[in-house]
């Protein structure tokens, strides 16, 4: 889940002024949530890392265009979203790998771990069947915990379209999960 920092805690002004320490702080703050979001869309570790790097390079180049410092997170996710779309357009196909291990899995009993792993794999297989636009909205809302208005800005999509995509994504995902039973 994405933890939202208070605007005064984000050194966006210092980053805009070109201070490396500010960019380092912003990178530390956003690199993991950004990577998780990108990875869930492209399902390729190296591509995810590349897109995160490209996102920060673009952010450094264009930070002066950011009007509201408090919106840095959604602005950054918006850049990443556009980079993912560019990649999809270039590749025309997405490679889906196994779900990466999460740190909390080491605490589970082996039987529970196996069952949970199978459930996660099944869920991700169903999620992968959704159109990329619906999958993106689901991930931004439920995994990254962005409000719908922020998702609208990130994806550069009208709020009504975001709501519609979320509605149909949940409906389609529910149907896919029921069919799998």
matplotlib code that plots the C-alpha trace (Angstrom):
import matplotlib.pyplot as plt

x = [0.0, 1.3, 2.1, 1.3, 3.8, 2.8, 3.7, 6.2, 8.1, 8.7, 11.7, 10.3, 11.4, 15.0, 14.8, 13.6, 16.6, 18.8, 19.9, 21.0, 20.1, 16.5, 16.4, 17.9, 15.2, 12.4, 13.9, 14.1, 10.5, 9.0, 11.3, 9.7, 6.0, 6.7, 8.5, 5.7, 3.1, 5.2, 6.1, 2.5, 1.8, 4.7, 5.5, 9.2, 11.8, 14.3, 11.7, 10.3, 13.6, 14.3, 10.9, 11.4, 14.8, 13.3, 10.6, 13.0, 15.1, 12.0, 11.0, 14.4, 14.0, 10.5, 10.1, 9.7, 6.4, 4.9, 2.5, 1.6, 4.4, 1.9, 1.0, 4.5, 3.6, 0.7, 2.7, 5.5, 3.1, 1.6, 5.0, 5.6, 2.1, 3.0, 6.3, 4.4, 2.0, 4.9, 6.5, 3.2, 3.0, 6.6, 6.4, 2.7, 3.0, 3.6, 5.6, 4.1, 6.5, 5.9, 4.8, 7.9, 8.2, 7.1, 9.0, 6.0, 5.9, 8.9, 6.7, 4.1, 4.0, 5.0, 1.5, 0.0, 2.7, 1.9, -1.8, -1.4, 1.1, -1.4, -4.2, -1.9, -0.9, -4.6, -5.6, -2.8, -3.6, -7.2, -6.0, -3.8, -6.9, -8.2, -7.5, -4.4, -6.5, -8.7, -5.8, -3.9, -6.9, -7.3, -3.6, -3.5, -6.6, -6.3, -2.5, -1.2, -4.2, -4.6, -8.0, -10.0, -9.2, -5.5, -5.8, -7.6, -4.6, -2.1, -3.7, -4.8, -8.3, -11.6, -12.8, -16.0, -13.9, -11.7, -14.9, -16.3, -13.0, -12.8, -16.5, -16.0, -12.6, -14.1, -17.1, -14.9, -12.4, -15.3, -16.7, -13.3, -12.7, -16.2, -15.5, -12.3, -14.1]
y = [0.0, 3.4, 5.6, 9.3, 11.7, 15.2, 17.8, 19.5, 16.2, 16.0, 18.0, 18.9, 22.5, 21.4, 18.9, 21.6, 23.6, 20.7, 19.5, 15.8, 15.0, 16.0, 13.7, 10.9, 11.4, 11.4, 8.3, 6.4, 7.4, 6.4, 3.7, 0.7, 1.6, 2.8, -0.5, -2.6, -0.7, -1.0, -4.6, -5.6, -4.1, -5.3, -8.5, -8.2, -7.4, -5.8, -3.8, -2.7, -1.4, 0.3, 2.0, 3.2, 4.6, 6.3, 7.7, 9.4, 10.7, 12.2, 13.6, 15.3, 16.8, 18.0, 18.8, 22.5, 21.7, 20.3, 22.9, 21.5, 20.0, 18.0, 16.1, 14.9, 11.2, 11.1, 13.1, 10.6, 7.6, 9.4, 9.5, 5.8, 5.0, 6.7, 4.8, 1.5, 2.4, 3.3, 0.0, -1.9, 0.0, -1.0, -4.6, -5.4, -8.3, -8.6, -11.4, -12.6, -14.2, -15.8, -13.5, -12.4, -13.6, -11.2, -10.9, -12.0, -15.4, -16.6, -16.4, -18.8, -22.6, -24.5, -25.8, -22.3, -20.9, -23.3, -22.7, -19.0, -19.1, -21.1, -18.6, -15.6, -17.3, -18.0, -14.5, -13.0, -15.3, -13.9, -10.4, -10.8, -11.6, -8.2, -5.5, -3.4, -0.2, -2.1, -3.9, -0.6, 1.1, -1.9, -1.9, 1.8, 1.8, -1.4, -2.0, 1.5, 3.0, 6.0, 7.7, 7.8, 11.4, 10.8, 7.7, 10.0, 12.3, 9.5, 7.8, 11.0, 9.7, 11.4, 10.5, 8.9, 6.6, 5.6, 4.8, 2.8, 0.9, 0.1, -1.1, -3.3, -4.6, -5.7, -7.3, -9.1, -10.2, -11.5, -13.5, -14.9, -16.0, -17.6, -19.5, -20.9, -22.5]
z = [0.0, -0.9, 2.1, 1.3, 2.7, 3.8, 1.1, 3.4, 3.7, 0.0, -1.0, -4.4, -4.3, -3.6, -6.4, -8.7, -7.7, -8.7, -5.3, -5.6, -2.0, -2.7, -5.7, -3.6, -1.0, -3.6, -5.3, -2.0, -1.2, -4.6, -6.2, -4.6, -4.9, -8.5, -9.3, -7.9, -9.9, -13.1, -12.5, -12.1, -15.5, -17.5, -15.5, -16.5, -13.8, -16.0, -17.9, -14.6, -13.5, -16.8, -16.7, -13.2, -14.2, -17.3, -15.1, -12.8, -15.7, -17.2, -13.8, -13.4, -16.9, -16.4, -12.7, -13.5, -15.3, -12.0, -10.7, -7.3, -5.3, -3.2, -6.4, -7.0, -6.4, -8.8, -11.3, -11.1, -11.4, -14.4, -16.1, -15.3, -16.7, -19.9, -20.1, -19.7, -22.5, -24.7, -24.0, -24.8, -28.1, -28.9, -27.9, -28.6, -26.2, -22.4, -20.8, -17.5, -15.0, -11.6, -8.8, -6.8, -3.3, -0.6, 2.7, 4.8, 3.1, 5.2, 8.3, 7.0, 7.4, 4.3, 3.7, 4.1, 1.9, -0.9, -0.7, -0.6, -3.5, -5.6, -4.8, -5.7, -8.9, -9.8, -8.9, -11.0, -13.9, -13.8, -13.4, -16.5, -18.5, -18.0, -20.6, -19.6, -18.9, -16.4, -14.8, -14.4, -12.7, -10.3, -9.4, -8.8, -6.7, -4.6, -4.5, -4.6, -2.8, -5.0, -5.0, -8.2, -8.9, -8.7, -11.0, -13.4, -13.4, -13.6, -16.5, -18.2, -18.4, -17.4, -13.9, -15.3, -17.5, -14.5, -12.5, -15.4, -15.9, -12.2, -12.2, -15.2, -14.0, -10.7, -12.5, -15.0, -12.3, -10.1, -13.1, -14.0, -10.4, -10.2, -13.4, -12.0, -9.1]

ax = plt.figure().add_subplot(projection="3d")
ax.plot(x, y, z, "-o")
ax.set_aspect("equal")
plt.show()
